[in-house]
Amino acid sequence: MSTESPGRAAPSWAAPRAAADRARPGRLALYGFAAATAVDLGSLLAGWHLGHVIAKPLLMPLLVAYAITRGAPRLLVAALLFGWGGDLALLFDAEAAFLVGMGSFAVGHVCYLVLFGKRPANPLLGGAYGLALLGTVALLWADLPADLRIPVAGYSLLLTAMAFRSSAHGLRAGIGGALFLLSDTLIATGVAAWPQLPRPDFWIMATYLAAQYLLATGATPREAGVR
C-alpha cells in the first residue's frame, strides 16, 4: 500500500507555474537593465546629458539584481557593485572623480581575478595581452597628464590581467574581459587627447555594458540557466 496521501500531491501544472514565478524577478531585472541601457545609449547618441545622468546609475544595480536571481557568486556581485561605484564617480567631470572611479573599478577587477581563480588559460593569448599592454602604455605615456601616468599604467596592468584571466572562465566571460579592456582603452585615449570616434561616450558605454553583461552571465554557474 502506498504511504502517500492522495489529494496532497501538487497538481501537474503547479511546478511549471512555480518555476515561472521564481524566474519572474530575474526577467524583470534583465528587462530593466535592457531598458536602462537603451535610454543611456540613446541619450549619448542624442546628446541628451540628463538622460545619461538618470539612466547610468540604474544600470549596474539592475544587472546585480539579475545576477543574484541566477545564483551569482558573491565576488561577482562585489565586482559589479564596484563597477557601479566607478560609474557614479565618472559622472563628475573632475580629475579627483576620475581617480576615485578608476580606483573603484580596480577593486572590481581584483574581485574578478579572485573569482576566476587559477584555471589554466591560453599562454599565447596571455602573450598577446602582454604585448597590447606594453604597446598601449608606451604610446599613451607622453600624452597623459604627468600625475595620471603611474595610476593609469598600474590600472592598465590590473585590467589586462583581468581580461586575460576571464578567458579561462569560458568564451562568454573572455569576450567580456576583452570588451572591458577596449572600453577603458577608449577612455585612456580621450584622457590623452587623442583623436576620437564620433560620439566617443557612446562607444565607451556600449562596450562597457556589453562587457559587464557578458562577465556577469559568463561567471554565473551554468546550472543557473543564464541566457
Contacts in CASP RR format, 6 or more apart in sequence:
PFRMAT RR
TARGET T0000
AUTHOR 0000-0000-0000
METHOD contacts of the structure
MODEL  1
MSTESPGRAAPSWAAPRAAADRARPGRLALYGFAAATAVDLGSLLAGWHL
GHVIAKPLLMPLLVAYAITRGAPRLLVAALLFGWGGDLALLFDAEAAFLV
GMGSFAVGHVCYLVLFGKRPANPLLGGAYGLALLGTVALLWADLPADLRI
PVAGYSLLLTAMAFRSSAHGLRAGIGGALFLLSDTLIATGVAAWPQLPRP
DFWIMATYLAAQYLLATGATPREAGVR
23 69 0 8 1.000
25 65 0 8 1.000
25 69 0 8 1.000
26 65 0 8 1.000
26 66 0 8 1.000
26 69 0 8 1.000
26 70 0 8 1.000
29 62 0 8 1.000
29 63 0 8 1.000
29 65 0 8 1.000
29 66 0 8 1.000
29 69 0 8 1.000
30 62 0 8 1.000
30 66 0 8 1.000
32 58 0 8 1.000
32 62 0 8 1.000
33 59 0 8 1.000
33 62 0 8 1.000
33 63 0 8 1.000
33 66 0 8 1.000
33 213 0 8 1.000
36 55 0 8 1.000
36 58 0 8 1.000
36 59 0 8 1.000
36 62 0 8 1.000
37 55 0 8 1.000
37 59 0 8 1.000
37 209 0 8 1.000
39 51 0 8 1.000
39 54 0 8 1.000
39 55 0 8 1.000
40 51 0 8 1.000
40 52 0 8 1.000
40 55 0 8 1.000
40 56 0 8 1.000
40 59 0 8 1.000
40 205 0 8 1.000
40 209 0 8 1.000
41 202 0 8 1.000
41 205 0 8 1.000
41 206 0 8 1.000
41 209 0 8 1.000
42 48 0 8 1.000
42 202 0 8 1.000
43 49 0 8 1.000
43 50 0 8 1.000
43 51 0 8 1.000
43 52 0 8 1.000
43 55 0 8 1.000
44 52 0 8 1.000
44 199 0 8 1.000
44 201 0 8 1.000
44 202 0 8 1.000
44 205 0 8 1.000
45 199 0 8 1.000
45 202 0 8 1.000
52 201 0 8 1.000
53 91 0 8 1.000
56 87 0 8 1.000
56 88 0 8 1.000
56 91 0 8 1.000
56 205 0 8 1.000
57 84 0 8 1.000
57 87 0 8 1.000
57 88 0 8 1.000
57 91 0 8 1.000
59 84 0 8 1.000
59 87 0 8 1.000
59 209 0 8 1.000
60 80 0 8 1.000
60 81 0 8 1.000
60 83 0 8 1.000
60 84 0 8 1.000
60 85 0 8 1.000
60 87 0 8 1.000
60 212 0 8 1.000
61 84 0 8 1.000
63 80 0 8 1.000
63 212 0 8 1.000
63 213 0 8 1.000
63 216 0 8 1.000
64 72 0 8 1.000
64 77 0 8 1.000
64 80 0 8 1.000
64 81 0 8 1.000
64 84 0 8 1.000
66 216 0 8 1.000
67 76 0 8 1.000
67 77 0 8 1.000
67 80 0 8 1.000
67 216 0 8 1.000
67 217 0 8 1.000
67 220 0 8 1.000
68 77 0 8 1.000
70 217 0 8 1.000
70 220 0 8 1.000
70 224 0 8 1.000
70 225 0 8 1.000
70 226 0 8 1.000
71 220 0 8 1.000
71 221 0 8 1.000
71 224 0 8 1.000
72 216 0 8 1.000
72 219 0 8 1.000
72 220 0 8 1.000
72 224 0 8 1.000
73 115 0 8 1.000
73 219 0 8 1.000
73 220 0 8 1.000
73 221 0 8 1.000
75 111 0 8 1.000
75 112 0 8 1.000
75 114 0 8 1.000
75 115 0 8 1.000
76 111 0 8 1.000
76 112 0 8 1.000
76 115 0 8 1.000
76 215 0 8 1.000
76 216 0 8 1.000
76 219 0 8 1.000
76 220 0 8 1.000
78 108 0 8 1.000
78 111 0 8 1.000
79 108 0 8 1.000
79 109 0 8 1.000
79 111 0 8 1.000
79 112 0 8 1.000
79 115 0 8 1.000
79 215 0 8 1.000
80 212 0 8 1.000
80 216 0 8 1.000
82 104 0 8 1.000
82 105 0 8 1.000
82 107 0 8 1.000
82 108 0 8 1.000
82 111 0 8 1.000
83 104 0 8 1.000
83 105 0 8 1.000
83 108 0 8 1.000
83 212 0 8 1.000
85 101 0 8 1.000
85 104 0 8 1.000
86 100 0 8 1.000
86 101 0 8 1.000
86 102 0 8 1.000
86 103 0 8 1.000
86 104 0 8 1.000
86 105 0 8 1.000
89 97 0 8 1.000
89 98 0 8 1.000
89 100 0 8 1.000
89 101 0 8 1.000
89 104 0 8 1.000
90 97 0 8 1.000
90 98 0 8 1.000
90 101 0 8 1.000
91 97 0 8 1.000
95 145 0 8 1.000
95 147 0 8 1.000
95 148 0 8 1.000
98 148 0 8 1.000
98 191 0 8 1.000
99 148 0 8 1.000
99 151 0 8 1.000
102 151 0 8 1.000
102 152 0 8 1.000
102 155 0 8 1.000
103 155 0 8 1.000
105 155 0 8 1.000
105 159 0 8 1.000
105 184 0 8 1.000
106 155 0 8 1.000
106 158 0 8 1.000
106 159 0 8 1.000
109 158 0 8 1.000
109 159 0 8 1.000
109 161 0 8 1.000
109 162 0 8 1.000
110 158 0 8 1.000
112 162 0 8 1.000
112 165 0 8 1.000
112 166 0 8 1.000
112 215 0 8 1.000
112 219 0 8 1.000
113 158 0 8 1.000
113 161 0 8 1.000
113 162 0 8 1.000
113 165 0 8 1.000
115 219 0 8 1.000
116 162 0 8 1.000
116 165 0 8 1.000
116 166 0 8 1.000
116 168 0 8 1.000
116 169 0 8 1.000
116 173 0 8 1.000
116 219 0 8 1.000
117 165 0 8 1.000
117 168 0 8 1.000
119 168 0 8 1.000
119 169 0 8 1.000
120 168 0 8 1.000
121 164 0 8 1.000
121 165 0 8 1.000
121 167 0 8 1.000
121 168 0 8 1.000
122 167 0 8 1.000
125 164 0 8 1.000
125 167 0 8 1.000
126 164 0 8 1.000
129 160 0 8 1.000
129 163 0 8 1.000
129 164 0 8 1.000
129 181 0 8 1.000
130 160 0 8 1.000
130 164 0 8 1.000
132 160 0 8 1.000
132 181 0 8 1.000
133 156 0 8 1.000
133 157 0 8 1.000
133 160 0 8 1.000
136 156 0 8 1.000
136 185 0 8 1.000
136 188 0 8 1.000
137 152 0 8 1.000
137 153 0 8 1.000
137 156 0 8 1.000
140 152 0 8 1.000
140 188 0 8 1.000
140 189 0 8 1.000
140 192 0 8 1.000
140 194 0 8 1.000
141 149 0 8 1.000
141 153 0 8 1.000
143 192 0 8 1.000
143 193 0 8 1.000
143 194 0 8 1.000
144 152 0 8 1.000
144 188 0 8 1.000
144 191 0 8 1.000
144 192 0 8 1.000
145 191 0 8 1.000
148 191 0 8 1.000
152 188 0 8 1.000
152 191 0 8 1.000
155 184 0 8 1.000
156 184 0 8 1.000
156 188 0 8 1.000
159 180 0 8 1.000
159 181 0 8 1.000
159 184 0 8 1.000
160 181 0 8 1.000
162 177 0 8 1.000
162 180 0 8 1.000
163 174 0 8 1.000
163 176 0 8 1.000
163 177 0 8 1.000
163 178 0 8 1.000
163 180 0 8 1.000
163 181 0 8 1.000
166 173 0 8 1.000
166 174 0 8 1.000
166 176 0 8 1.000
166 177 0 8 1.000
166 178 0 8 1.000
166 215 0 8 1.000
166 219 0 8 1.000
167 173 0 8 1.000
167 174 0 8 1.000
167 177 0 8 1.000
169 218 0 8 1.000
169 219 0 8 1.000
170 218 0 8 1.000
172 214 0 8 1.000
172 217 0 8 1.000
172 218 0 8 1.000
173 214 0 8 1.000
173 215 0 8 1.000
173 218 0 8 1.000
173 219 0 8 1.000
174 214 0 8 1.000
174 215 0 8 1.000
175 214 0 8 1.000
176 210 0 8 1.000
176 211 0 8 1.000
176 212 0 8 1.000
176 214 0 8 1.000
176 215 0 8 1.000
177 211 0 8 1.000
177 214 0 8 1.000
177 215 0 8 1.000
178 211 0 8 1.000
179 207 0 8 1.000
179 208 0 8 1.000
179 210 0 8 1.000
179 211 0 8 1.000
179 214 0 8 1.000
180 207 0 8 1.000
180 208 0 8 1.000
180 211 0 8 1.000
180 212 0 8 1.000
180 215 0 8 1.000
182 207 0 8 1.000
182 211 0 8 1.000
183 204 0 8 1.000
183 205 0 8 1.000
183 207 0 8 1.000
183 208 0 8 1.000
183 211 0 8 1.000
184 208 0 8 1.000
186 196 0 8 1.000
186 197 0 8 1.000
186 200 0 8 1.000
186 203 0 8 1.000
186 204 0 8 1.000
186 207 0 8 1.000
187 204 0 8 1.000
189 196 0 8 1.000
190 196 0 8 1.000
190 200 0 8 1.000
197 203 0 8 1.000
217 226 0 8 1.000
217 227 0 8 1.000
218 226 0 8 1.000
220 226 0 8 1.000
END
